[in-house]
Amino acid sequence: MNIALWIVQGVLVIGFVFSGWMKAFRQEKAKASWPWAGEVPKGLVAFIGIAELIGALGLILPQATGIAPNLTPIAAIGLGAIVLFGAVFHVMRKEYREIGVNVVFLALAVFVAFGRL
């Protein structure tokens, strides 16, 4: 089970670092990839990106270092909340094709949260 959790944590980190970096520091590229990023305030997009980057660190560092490993499931819960709110946002905008990624990342985050609790 521990190996499966580490693999899922790695997958989540890769996904959240990619999307978080684009939202926080490459907003023009984010707008090209995700039309919604150009239709909401830049500060909100950057905030979401920074939250994703911090959450990605929280998925790996506490568990890997053994320093406050109870922060790992908290980070997973936080990232799960971000993607859940993202799914609701996409439903409100009738962007149903975008929801699949949110659902997968939510399921993975829930798996990590429960597995590490």
C-alpha positions in Angstrom: 0.0 0.0 0.0 2.9 2.4 0.8 4.3 2.0 -2.7 0.9 2.7 -4.3 0.6 5.8 -2.2 4.0 7.1 -3.2 3.2 6.4 -6.9 -0.1 8.3 -6.6 1.6 11.1 -4.7 4.2 11.4 -7.5 1.5 11.5 -10.2 -0.4 14.2 -8.2 2.8 16.2 -7.7 3.7 16.2 -11.4 0.2 17.3 -12.3 -0.1 20.0 -9.7 3.4 21.4 -10.3 2.7 21.6 -14.1 -0.7 23.3 -13.7 0.4 25.4 -10.7 3.5 26.7 -12.4 1.5 27.7 -15.5 -1.2 29.4 -13.5 1.2 31.2 -11.2 4.1 32.2 -13.5 3.2 31.5 -17.1 -0.3 33.1 -17.3 -0.2 33.8 -21.0 0.5 30.1 -21.7 -2.2 29.2 -19.2 -4.7 31.4 -21.1 -3.8 29.6 -24.3 -4.3 26.2 -22.7 -7.3 27.0 -20.5 -9.7 29.7 -21.8 -11.2 30.3 -18.3 -7.8 31.6 -17.2 -8.2 34.6 -19.3 -11.8 35.3 -18.1 -11.1 35.5 -14.4 -8.9 38.0 -12.5 -5.1 37.3 -12.9 -4.7 37.4 -9.1 -7.2 34.5 -8.7 -5.4 32.4 -11.3 -2.0 33.1 -9.6 -3.5 32.4 -6.2 -4.8 29.0 -7.4 -1.4 28.2 -9.0 0.5 29.1 -5.8 -1.9 27.0 -3.7 -1.3 24.1 -6.1 2.5 24.4 -5.8 2.4 24.6 -2.0 0.0 21.6 -1.9 2.4 19.7 -4.2 5.2 20.3 -1.8 3.0 19.2 1.1 2.2 15.9 -0.6 5.9 14.9 -0.7 8.1 16.7 1.7 6.5 15.9 5.1 6.2 12.2 4.4 9.6 12.0 2.7 11.5 13.8 5.5 9.5 12.4 8.4 9.0 15.9 9.7 5.3 16.4 10.5 4.1 13.6 8.2 0.6 14.4 9.3 0.7 17.4 6.9 0.7 15.1 3.9 -3.0 14.0 4.2 -3.9 17.6 5.0 -2.2 18.7 1.8 -4.1 16.0 -0.1 -7.4 17.2 1.4 -6.6 20.8 0.4 -5.7 19.8 -3.2 -8.9 17.7 -3.3 -10.8 20.8 -2.3 -9.1 22.8 -5.1 -10.1 20.3 -7.8 -13.6 19.9 -6.3 -14.1 23.7 -6.5 -12.6 23.6 -10.0 -15.1 20.9 -11.1 -18.0 23.0 -9.7 -16.6 26.1 -11.6 -16.5 24.1 -14.8 -20.1 22.8 -14.3 -21.3 26.4 -13.8 -19.6 27.4 -17.1 -20.9 24.3 -18.9 -17.4 23.1 -19.6 -18.2 19.5 -19.1 -15.1 18.2 -21.0 -12.8 19.8 -18.3 -14.4 17.9 -15.4 -12.8 14.6 -16.1 -9.4 15.7 -15.0 -10.9 17.2 -11.9 -12.6 13.9 -11.0 -9.5 11.9 -11.5 -7.3 14.2 -9.4 -10.0 14.3 -6.7 -10.1 10.5 -6.5 -6.3 10.4 -6.3 -6.2 13.1 -3.6 -8.8 11.3 -1.6 -6.9 8.0 -1.9 -3.7 9.7 -0.6 -5.6 11.5 2.2 -7.2 8.3 3.5 -4.1 6.2 2.9 -1.9 8.6 4.9 -4.3 9.2 7.8 
